[in-house]
Amino acid sequence: MSKLIPNSSSSGPLLPDGANLQTVSVLPLAAVSYPPQAPASEEGFNLKQLLTVIRRRWRLITAVGLVVTASVWVKTLLETPIYEGGFQLLIESKESSQPNLAGIGLSEEAQSLTRSDTDFQTLVNLLRSPALLEPIAQQLRFQLPELSVAELQSNLTVSQLRNSQILEVRYRDPNPQIAQRITQALAQYYLDYSLTQEQVRLTKGIEFLDQQFPNLQQQVSALEGQIARFRQTYKFVDPEGQGTTLVGSLNDLDNQLRLTQVELSKQQALYQQLQQQLGVSPSQAIASSVLSESPRYQSLLTEALELDKKIALESARLQPDNPVLLALREKRKQLDPLLRQEANKLQQGRNSSNQVLGQMTALPLALTKQLVETSNQLEVLQRQQAALQNNRAQLARQFELYPELARTYTALQRQLTVADTNLKNFLAARENLRLEAAQRVVPWELISPATVGGSPVSPNIPRNFALGLFLGAIAGVGAGLLRDRLDHVFHSPQEVKVDLDVPLLASVPYIEEPLGALRGLATAALPEQSTTAELPAAGYRYGSRHHEEAFRSLYTNLRFLGADTPIRSLALGSSIPNEGKSTVAALLARTVSQMGQRVLLIDADLRKPQVHSRLGIENLRGLSNLLSSPIDLDVVIQPVAENFDAITAGPRPPDPTKLLSSQRMTQLAEYLKTCGRYDLVIYDTPPLLGMADTKAFAKAIDGIILVVSLGRVDRDAPKEVIQQLKFAEIPLLGLVTNSLSPETTPKGQSYSYYYYYQGYGEPAASLTGGESSDVKTTQVLWRRLQRLWQRL
């Protein structure tokens, strides 16, 4: 990709040797992009994080823990010793040996009179009630005039031992003799009270049972009379036996009906078959049978058949008008009236023609008789079936009434059984109550004597001391966690790496003197106007050389990032002011130059330049002059050390953003990156959050390194910067953490991002005048308070 820098865009020489018009190759940065943002992990218990917080906040944890522990110990030592006396009562329950009267219709109040079951919660409240403690207070008032019911109730404890019928009674008092006296009085009074209440209960129960006995007897007698009348009315003695008999009868009738139906089907099939073979009705078959058994009719029929035979023979031999043939026909004709007369006589009015009778006489006699017998059998079976169906219908109607009658009878029997059982239980309960009333046995038993311990129960010094240590530890750790939770800054490079999920290129350690590390680099003396008032409060420890290794590691990582396409230019930026980016940029440039690389450091922070004060060079002409006036590039370049040149910011322009977003700035950045004059060009830029200065020319360089100060910047500020760079498609090479204090401890306050920019780039107030001594004293005190809070 190439870009042409036109000569018309500049009002004068911008590049050395008058090279105002040339083609510059812009190489894209390879393999440098934003890492994917990891989803926010759910917060949970992290032992390593807890240990880190403890190490960081050990002063606050120790202070809070000591205060809480000392408070508990002092309170324990100042408490008045309390002695405790107590005894145990066995509350016997005779419910298991008493009959159950719940089903005889008694109310809950009436049933409570006949049983001795115990509601322990109610009993505990009763034993601590003022009504029960008043007699005890009056009894002890001669010996303890100041004793009151309220005092008794507040010091008395009554509880039930778990899964038992034992009540534990305890009384506390600072005087062991008073505790002993009151405990003994309570034990004796509770025993007397139990005996009195038991006698009252038994007396009331006996009186009530005597009143209810006639009603139960009357109920039993009434039920017995109803059962007797039911048996007499319905002849209902044994429901189970009668039901079994009815079911057996119905089953027998059903079996007979099935057999009759089968036989009837067989006879109907035989009848239809015989009728089809004979082709006559039953009446015709009967008539044929009668004629076949008549001798006269059979002789006339035989004679007629002989004449028919002769006529047939003669007809074949003689002419039709032959006298012999005519005589035979005449004789045959005379036999027909005789046959009909005999048939009518035998049939006695049966409707049968001579033709049919004649035909029937030719049928076999056996089939005709079988047809007649089958017809008679069918009629008998049909009448038998009708009779069986009638009997079954009667039994079915009787069986339909049986369940209701059986249910009524069973209900009466059940009621009688229950009433009889209740009457027996009632009589047994009355006898038991009378027996108990005569015995006068105390229902409660004192199973442990009323005694007072020799040592006080409160305060428990070993337990309270251990509790104080525990509470102190919990309170201290809790205070440390709360303080760390309210402190919304980064404390370690690992937190920055995990929270931002961006490659960490280097971690710069804390150094006390920020200018000591750059001492001896400048070729010109530091101007008088560049005083230490422009330096940030936090600095770098010059006595240590750990920072040199950090910057060497940073440069090495940059070379690894540019393995395919070397990184020729980059910008160092921060989220907010005072994160040490200018010093990091200067130290990085010095380290690169010491490693034999040609480096150019450009102060692109036109609002509040810092490079000239860090390097100790002049700031008379610089980047602002180069961008706003036609001067040559070599005029503003100042040598700092071997292989190390710098371009300061120059005079402060009225609109820095306009200059940095101009085409001349883009041309300058592209030229310096591709001209080959320098191996690396470093830009010191203004804060990235809320300002567009860096974004205006960032696409003309290879990328940006974000400086994150430990213990100063809010966690959300770098996240917001990363999102803005991602949205603007500006390459982010990675992160560099910067420790501004030995403990990297934050201020502990959350400010708005724009708070940090109030007055940013404005002329600083004079340190020699304009402020009163009171104001200076107030500022000093405020700073000391801030340091104390940071240490906690």
ZALUM-836152 format. One line per 5 residues: number of its first residue (from 0); their letters; for each residue x, y, z of C-alpha. Coordinates in pm, whole numbers, plus 50000, padded with zeros to 5 digits. Example, Ala and Ser with C-alpha at 12.3 -4.5 7.8 and 13.67 -1.06 7.14 Angstrom:
0> as> 51230,49550,50780; 51367,49894,50714
//
This chain:
0> mskli> 50000,50000,50000; 50139,50342,49912; 50028,50692,49986; 50125,51006,49799; 50204,51313,50011
5> pnsss> 50111,51609,49792; 50318,51924,49800; 50008,52146,49811; 49908,52013,50151; 50203,52178,50322
10> sgpll> 50283,52541,50338; 50655,52481,50354; 50921,52219,50403; 50817,51937,50629; 51068,51664,50549
15> pdgan> 51448,51697,50535; 51633,51769,50213; 51322,51938,50069; 51146,51607,50011; 50794,51752,50005
20> lqtvs> 50657,51513,49742; 50729,51146,49756; 50562,50805,49770; 50566,50649,50117; 50500,50278,50172
25> vlpla> 50273,50206,50465; 50309,49847,50581; 50021,49699,50780; 50104,49547,51119; 50084,49171,51099
30> avsyp> 49934,48950,51362; 49856,49242,51593; 49488,49263,51687; 49262,49287,51984; 49230,48964,52183
35> pqapa> 48877,48833,52223; 48715,48962,52535; 48664,48679,52783; 48325,48662,52943; 48305,48792,53293
40> seegf> 48369,48504,53529; 48137,48450,53817; 48271,48566,54147; 48337,48291,54396; 48568,48187,54677
45> nlkql> 48931,48214,54573; 49184,48121,54841; 49473,48275,54651; 49286,48601,54612; 49197,48596,54982
50> ltvir> 49562,48549,55080; 49659,48832,54849; 49406,49063,55013; 49530,48961,55359; 49889,49041,55265
55> rrwrl> 49785,49373,55116; 49556,49479,55401; 49737,49319,55696; 49760,49646,55884; 49386,49711,55871
60> itavg> 49308,49343,55944; 49540,49344,56244; 49402,49671,56380; 49037,49568,56350; 49108,49219,56484
65> lvvta> 49290,49355,56788; 49013,49605,56861; 48737,49343,56840; 48934,49084,57037; 49024,49335,57306
70> svwvk> 48664,49451,57329; 48539,49096,57385; 48808,49023,57641; 48749,49345,57835; 48375,49286,57836
75> tllet> 48433,48932,57962; 48660,49044,58244; 48419,49319,58352; 48110,49096,58366; 47966,48999,58706
80> piyeg> 47998,48624,58782; 47667,48441,58757; 47592,48113,58940; 47334,47866,58818; 47123,47615,59009
85> gfqll> 46896,47357,58857; 46704,47032,58876; 46521,46792,58643; 46155,46684,58655; 46021,46366,58498
90> ieske> 45675,46441,58360; 45510,46096,58350; 45249,46036,58082; 44993,45756,58141; 44824,45796,57806
95> ssqpn> 44932,45454,57686; 44765,45271,57976; 44431,45456,57947; 44145,45359,57715; 44079,45565,57404
100> lagig> 43764,45775,57442; 43800,45975,57120; 43516,45795,56940; 43234,45827,57195; 43144,46183,57096
105> lseea> 43318,46369,57381; 43456,46719,57322; 43827,46796,57341; 43782,46959,57681; 43594,46655,57813
110> qsltr> 43858,46416,57680; 44133,46616,57848; 43965,46540,58184; 43999,46166,58132; 44362,46144,58014
115> sdtdf> 44696,46265,58146; 44885,46344,57821; 45115,46644,57834; 45175,46939,57599; 45533,47025,57694
120> qtlvn> 45542,47365,57525; 45230,47475,57710; 45368,47331,58033; 45698,47522,57991; 45509,47849,57940
125> llrsp> 45289,47771,58240; 45582,47705,58475; 45732,48044,58381; 45405,48235,58399; 45361,48513,58659
130> allep> 45046,48345,58796; 45250,48039,58898; 45557,48231,59017; 45362,48473,59239; 45305,48216,59522
135> iaqql> 45678,48128,59516; 45776,48495,59543; 45540,48544,59838; 45678,48233,60006; 46040,48361,59974
140> rfqlp> 45965,48725,60050; 46037,48680,60423; 46391,48565,60343; 46443,48772,60024; 46243,49097,60060
145> elsva> 46371,49240,59729; 46270,48937,59521; 46001,49012,59258; 45805,48806,59010; 45970,48983,58718
150> elqsn> 46315,48895,58853; 46214,48533,58897; 46077,48515,58544; 46383,48679,58383; 46635,48450,58559
155> ltvsq> 46432,48129,58528; 46479,47890,58234; 46257,47587,58170; 46329,47357,57874; 46246,47008,57758
160> lrnsq> 46528,46764,57700; 46523,46648,57342; 46314,46334,57271; 46230,46281,57637; 45966,46353,57899
165> ilevr> 46210,46542,58119; 46193,46913,58200; 46514,47091,58299; 46468,47392,58530; 46757,47638,58581
170> yrdpn> 46783,47958,58781; 47070,48210,58769; 47177,48466,59028; 47503,48643,59121; 47469,48507,59478
175> pqiaq> 47509,48127,59496; 47318,48105,59830; 47017,48289,59683; 47029,48070,59371; 47031,47756,59593
180> ritqa> 46737,47876,59803; 46520,47974,59506; 46602,47652,59319; 46492,47436,59611; 46172,47638,59656
185> laqyy> 46091,47597,59286; 46143,47221,59298; 45913,47171,59598; 45643,47404,59465; 45638,47235,59122
190> ldysl> 45590,46893,59284; 45305,47021,59503; 45150,47194,59206; 45155,46875,58999; 44980,46677,59275
195> tqeqv> 44711,46945,59319; 44643,46970,58946; 44627,46593,58914; 44368,46560,59189; 44156,46837,59038
200> rltkg> 44174,46672,58699; 44078,46327,58831; 43784,46464,59029; 43646,46653,58731; 43695,46350,58507
205> iefld> 43505,46116,58738; 43215,46360,58771; 43191,46406,58398; 43204,46030,58324; 42926,45965,58573
210> qqfpn> 42708,46214,58389; 42779,46060,58046; 42727,45693,58140; 42340,45682,58097; 42365,45833,57748
215> lqqqv> 42605,45562,57633; 42387,45284,57773; 42081,45428,57599; 42270,45447,57270; 42369,45078,57286
220> saleg> 42012,44966,57368; 41864,45167,57080; 42103,45010,56830; 42027,44657,56949; 41650,44720,56902
225> qiarf> 41701,44848,56546; 41897,44535,56450; 41628,44304,56592; 41348,44480,56401; 41550,44470,56078
230> rqtyk> 41598,44093,56104; 41229,44034,56167; 41120,44252,55875; 41354,44125,55603; 41432,43777,55737
235> fvdpe> 41790,43894,55726; 42002,43689,55960; 42335,43627,55793; 42422,43882,55518; 42722,43687,55394
240> gqgtt> 42541,43348,55379; 42231,43485,55209; 42434,43671,54956; 42632,43359,54871; 42306,43160,54826
245> lvgsl> 42159,43422,54590; 42471,43428,54381; 42474,43046,54360; 42109,43035,54251; 42168,43293,53981
250> ndldn> 42467,43096,53854; 42259,42772,53840; 41981,42942,53646; 42234,43091,53406; 42382,42744,53345
255> qlrlt> 42035,42589,53281; 41948,42871,53042; 42267,42814,52849; 42199,42436,52823; 41837,42494,52717
260> qvels> 41949,42745,52459; 42200,42496,52316; 41940,42216,52297; 41683,42451,52145; 41933,42554,51875
265> kqqal> 42000,42189,51791; 41628,42099,51759; 41563,42409,51546; 41843,42309,51309; 41707,41949,51284
270> yqqlq> 41354,42074,51229; 41459,42305,50946; 41659,42024,50780; 41365,41774,50795; 41123,42036,50667
275> qqlgv> 41352,42107,50370; 41381,41735,50289; 41007,41656,50316; 40878,41989,50183; 40571,41976,50411
280> spsqa> 40461,42162,50718; 40424,41990,51055; 40044,41964,51013; 40088,41797,50676; 40340,41557,50820
285> iassv> 40098,41464,51097; 39818,41403,50844; 40047,41184,50632; 40137,40984,50937; 39768,40925,51022
290> lsesp> 39682,40811,50666; 39977,40575,50651; 39852,40395,50957; 39482,40344,50821; 39429,39987,50662
295> ryqsl> 39125,40087,50458; 39292,40393,50318; 39601,40191,50234; 39390,39919,50056; 39206,40179,49848
300> lteal> 39537,40345,49772; 39686,40007,49667; 39391,39935,49441; 39421,40280,49284; 39789,40224,49220
305> eldkk> 39716,39887,49051; 39456,40048,48824; 39701,40326,48735; 39954,40061,48644; 39706,39869,48422
310> iales> 39592,40191,48255; 39948,40272,48175; 40011,39930,48026; 39692,39925,47824; 39746,40278,47699
315> arlqp> 40063,40160,47537; 39886,39873,47367; 39529,39994,47299; 39371,40295,47143; 39237,40567,47373
320> dnpvl> 38877,40490,47282; 38911,40119,47345; 38631,39996,47573; 38875,39810,47799; 39084,40120,47851
325> lalre> 38776,40330,47908; 38645,40081,48163; 38973,40089,48356; 38970,40467,48363; 38615,40475,48482
330> krkql> 38694,40235,48763; 38997,40444,48862; 38786,40754,48865; 38540,40593,49106; 38821,40524,49358
335> dpllr> 38916,40898,49402; 38598,40996,49593; 38645,40700,49821; 39007,40802,49895; 38907,41162,49969
340> qeank> 38620,41049,50189; 38845,40820,50391; 39116,41094,50420; 38867,41352,50540; 38734,41116,50795
345> lqqgr> 39078,41040,50934; 39197,41403,50940; 38882,41525,51109; 38864,41857,50937; 39240,41907,50864
350> nssnq> 39299,42135,50571; 39466,41896,50329; 39390,41852,49966; 39380,41513,49799; 39681,41607,49594
355> vlgqm> 39893,41679,49902; 39766,41368,50075; 39853,41168,49781; 40203,41308,49775; 40254,41256,50147
360> talpl> 40166,40900,50132; 40469,40858,49912; 40709,41004,50173; 40913,40782,50401; 40732,40713,50722
365> altkq> 41043,40747,50945; 41123,41104,50834; 40763,41208,50881; 40757,41072,51234; 41093,41239,51317
370> lvets> 40962,41575,51193; 40658,41543,51417; 40872,41452,51720; 41113,41742,51655; 40825,41988,51639
375> nqlev> 40691,41864,51972; 41043,41885,52133; 41085,42245,52014; 40762,42347,52180; 40869,42183,52508
380> lqrqq> 41214,42355,52506; 41066,42699,52436; 40829,42668,52732; 41119,42550,52953; 41333,42851,52846
385> aalqn> 41054,43095,52925; 41012,42945,53272; 41386,42968,53346; 41402,43331,53233; 41108,43416,53455
390> nraql> 41276,43258,53760; 41604,43437,53692; 41430,43773,53662; 41272,43720,54004; 41609,43630,54160
395> arqfe> 41776,43930,53992; 41520,44170,54138; 41577,44018,54479; 41956,44046,54435; 41929,44416,54343
400> lypel> 41772,44484,54684; 42034,44280,54867; 42330,44532,54862; 42120,44807,55016; 41980,44573,55281
405> artyt> 42325,44431,55353; 42475,44783,55377; 42205,44893,55618; 42248,44581,55829; 42629,44614,55830
410> alqrq> 42607,44981,55929; 42380,44896,56220; 42617,44618,56328; 42918,44855,56304; 42743,45122,56507
415> ltvad> 42652,44867,56770; 43013,44739,56786; 43154,45091,56822; 42898,45187,57083; 42966,44871,57280
420> tnlkn> 43345,44928,57263; 43301,45289,57372; 43089,45181,57664; 43355,44933,57772; 43630,45198,57738
425> flaar> 43413,45443,57926; 43369,45203,58217; 43744,45123,58217; 43835,45494,58219; 43601,45564,58507
430> enlrl> 43752,45281,58710; 44107,45397,58633; 44030,45752,58737; 43876,45635,59062; 44180,45418,59131
435> eaaqr> 44423,45704,59062; 44224,45943,59279; 44241,45698,59569; 44619,45648,59535; 44720,46024,59558
440> vvpwe> 45055,45965,59388; 45261,46270,59279; 45261,46256,58898; 45596,46437,58859; 45926,46300,58986
445> lispa> 46240,46491,59084; 46515,46287,58912; 46803,46526,58996; 46832,46729,59317; 46817,47106,59326
450> tvggs> 47184,47207,59348; 47405,47505,59252; 47742,47463,59083; 48053,47572,59265; 48191,47779,58974
455> pvspn> 48011,48056,58785; 47856,47971,58450; 47892,48324,58319; 48121,48461,58198; 48294,48158,58048
460> iprnf> 48642,48304,58025; 48811,48035,57807; 48517,48024,57570; 48486,48403,57550; 48859,48445,57496
465> alglf> 48849,48193,57213; 48534,48361,57079; 48710,48698,57096; 48997,48564,56889; 48757,48414,56639
470> lgaia> 48543,48727,56612; 48855,48942,56585; 48987,48730,56300; 48651,48733,56122; 48604,49107,56173
475> gvgag> 48961,49184,56062; 48936,48974,55746; 48591,49116,55677; 48717,49471,55715; 49010,49395,55486
480> llrdr> 48782,49241,55222; 48542,49536,55248; 48826,49784,55219; 48962,49596,54920; 48615,49577,54767
485> ldhvf> 48570,49952,54794; 48916,50001,54645; 48831,49977,54273; 49189,49984,54139; 49447,49734,54025
490> hspqe> 49695,49608,54282; 49911,49369,54082; 50005,49298,53719; 49825,48965,53743; 49497,49142,53820
495> vkvdl> 49548,49367,53515; 49619,49069,53291; 49318,48868,53410; 49069,49154,53427; 49154,49319,53094
500> dvpll> 49241,49000,52903; 49505,49183,52695; 49869,49067,52656; 50092,49207,52931; 50419,49318,52770
505> asvpy> 50605,49433,53084; 50566,49535,53447; 50764,49844,53551; 50862,49835,53921; 50856,50130,54160
510> ieepl> 51158,50369,54163; 51190,50660,54400; 51357,50922,54170; 51194,50957,53829; 51469,51174,53683
515> galrg> 51761,50978,53826; 51720,50701,53574; 51751,50953,53290; 52034,51156,53443; 52324,51221,53212
520> lataa> 52126,51174,52890; 52051,51539,52816; 52293,51742,52610; 52141,52067,52728; 52068,52192,53075
525> lpeqs> 51716,52179,53210; 51545,52518,53160; 51464,52718,53465; 51092,52718,53391; 51090,52337,53395
530> ttael> 51087,52289,53768; 51001,51991,53971; 50652,52130,54007; 50575,51966,53673; 50681,51622,53799
535> paagy> 50423,51386,53941; 50428,51304,54308; 50493,50939,54242; 50831,50841,54105; 51074,50560,54037
540> rygsr> 51343,50409,54255; 51670,50494,54094; 51874,50289,54333; 51744,49972,54181; 51805,49851,53827
545> hheea> 51507,49621,53806; 51332,49871,53583; 51605,49837,53320; 51529,49467,53285; 51160,49551,53262
550> frsly> 51217,49788,52969; 51449,49545,52797; 51180,49279,52830; 50926,49528,52690; 51139,49596,52383
555> tnlrf> 51205,49225,52332; 50833,49152,52344; 50775,49430,52090; 51022,49264,51855; 50840,48932,51897
560> lgadt> 50512,49105,51812; 50669,49240,51492; 50829,48915,51384; 50662,48924,51041; 50631,49302,51002
565> pirsl> 50869,49500,51225; 50714,49761,51449; 50857,50098,51344; 50633,50337,51536; 50412,50316,51843
570> algss> 50238,50540,52091; 50239,50519,52469; 49910,50621,52624; 49726,50598,52953; 49365,50615,53062
575> ipneg> 49402,50913,53296; 49678,51165,53378; 49961,51097,53622; 50004,50729,53537; 50374,50776,53447
580> kstva> 50346,50724,53070; 50592,51007,52987; 50861,50856,53208; 50787,50508,53068; 50822,50646,52715
585> allar> 51156,50816,52798; 51297,50508,52970; 51184,50284,52683; 51352,50514,52432; 51673,50514,52637
590> tvsqm> 51670,50134,52663; 51618,50093,52287; 51906,50333,52215; 52136,50147,52457; 52058,49827,52267
595> gqrvl> 52205,49985,51950; 51878,50088,51786; 51808,50436,51655; 51508,50576,51835; 51310,50901,51812
600> lidad> 51089,51014,52104; 50812,51258,52006; 50610,51446,52267; 50260,51439,52113; 50096,51563,52434
605> lrkpq> 50040,51924,52323; 49818,51996,52622; 50061,51918,52903; 50402,51820,52760; 50641,51627,52988
610> vhsrl> 50916,51485,52766; 51141,51794,52780; 51125,51796,53163; 51201,51423,53179; 51499,51450,52940
615> gienl> 51621,51794,53055; 51608,51956,52708; 51460,52277,52569; 51103,52312,52454; 51133,52629,52245
620> rglsn> 51041,52460,51919; 50881,52130,51869; 50592,51930,51718; 50343,52217,51728; 50581,52435,51523
625> llssp> 50641,52155,51276; 50267,52106,51220; 50168,52472,51207; 50456,52644,51026; 50677,52564,50725
630> idldv> 50995,52452,50898; 51223,52160,50829; 51208,51839,51036; 51576,51859,51138; 51516,52193,51301
635> viqpv> 51296,52043,51574; 51491,51721,51627; 51713,51740,51936; 51980,51480,52011; 51957,51335,52361
640> aenfd> 52214,51059,52362; 52378,50821,52122; 52110,50677,51889; 51851,50877,52086; 51676,51185,51941
645> aitag> 51368,51367,52063; 51105,51611,51935; 50945,51812,52212; 50589,51938,52205; 50677,52299,52143
650> prppd> 50456,52593,52237; 50107,52503,52346; 49863,52553,52052; 49506,52681,52095; 49357,52362,51949
655> ptkll> 49584,52058,51991; 49332,51812,51848; 49312,52003,51521; 49687,51990,51473; 49715,51620,51559
660> ssqrm> 49430,51527,51324; 49575,51730,51034; 49713,51578,50718; 50061,51707,50802; 50061,51496,51119
665> tqlae> 49961,51188,50920; 50231,51258,50662; 50489,51306,50936; 50398,50977,51109; 50403,50783,50783
670> ylktc> 50734,50935,50679; 50910,50865,51008; 50786,50506,51002; 50904,50432,50648; 51203,50658,50585
675> grydl> 51451,50419,50752; 51615,50696,50950; 51502,50549,51283; 51446,50191,51391; 51166,50292,51630
680> viydt> 50955,50608,51673; 50785,50652,52012; 50499,50898,52067; 50415,51025,52415; 50040,51097,52387
685> ppllg> 49775,51261,52605; 49540,51047,52817; 49317,50832,52595; 48997,50846,52798; 48787,51145,52700
690> madtk> 49037,51290,52451; 49063,51239,52076; 49421,51361,52028; 49582,51018,52000; 49301,50863,51795
695> afaka> 49345,51138,51534; 49679,51003,51407; 49688,50652,51560; 49605,50478,51233; 49928,50613,51080
700> idgii> 50141,50423,51334; 50180,50053,51409; 49988,50052,51736; 49940,50176,52090; 50079,50049,52419
705> lvvsl> 49846,50119,52711; 50016,50211,53041; 49810,50099,53345; 49917,50239,53681; 49884,50011,53981
710> grvdr> 49706,50152,54281; 49579,50461,54096; 49359,50405,53791; 49001,50284,53826; 48946,49935,53684
715> dapke> 48676,50056,53447; 48896,50324,53286; 49131,50087,53092; 48832,49875,52992; 48662,50180,52845
720> viqql> 48982,50278,52660; 49017,49929,52512; 48658,49938,52389; 48711,50279,52230; 49029,50165,52053
725> kfaei> 48852,49854,51932; 48563,50061,51800; 48807,50296,51621; 48996,49992,51477; 49326,50112,51627
730> pllgl> 49575,49829,51698; 49648,49771,52067; 49990,49610,52104; 49954,49528,52473; 49974,49657,52828
735> vtnsl> 50249,49789,53053; 50183,49810,53426; 50349,50091,53623; 50394,50085,54001; 50370,50434,54145
740> spett> 50430,50340,54510; 50610,50063,54700; 50284,49896,54800; 50102,49996,54478; 49822,50112,54707
745> pkgqs> 49530,50311,54557; 49366,50620,54691; 49061,50416,54786; 48817,50658,54629; 48612,50626,54310
750> ysyyy> 48607,50939,54095; 48445,51013,53764; 48674,50984,53468; 48636,51350,53389; 48743,51438,53741
755> yyqgy> 49099,51355,53646; 49094,51604,53361; 48985,51906,53562; 49248,52166,53489; 49451,51923,53277
760> gepaa> 49686,52126,53059; 49609,52454,53237; 49898,52664,53370; 49997,52542,53715; 49958,52772,54009
765> sltgg> 50270,52934,54135; 50443,52748,54417; 50603,53057,54556; 50298,53278,54574; 49919,53288,54540
770> essdv> 49854,53054,54833; 49844,53139,55198; 50029,52943,55464; 49697,52811,55596; 49614,52667,55260
775> kttqv> 49956,52501,55238; 49919,52358,55588; 49576,52220,55498; 49714,52055,55186; 49999,51897,55383
780> lwrrl> 49756,51755,55642; 49525,51628,55374; 49814,51449,55200; 49921,51286,55526; 49565,51163,55586
785> qrlwq> 49558,51022,55235; 49887,50837,55294; 49754,50693,55621; 49437,50574,55449; 49644,50419,55171
790> rl> 49851,50222,55421; 49536,50088,55586
//
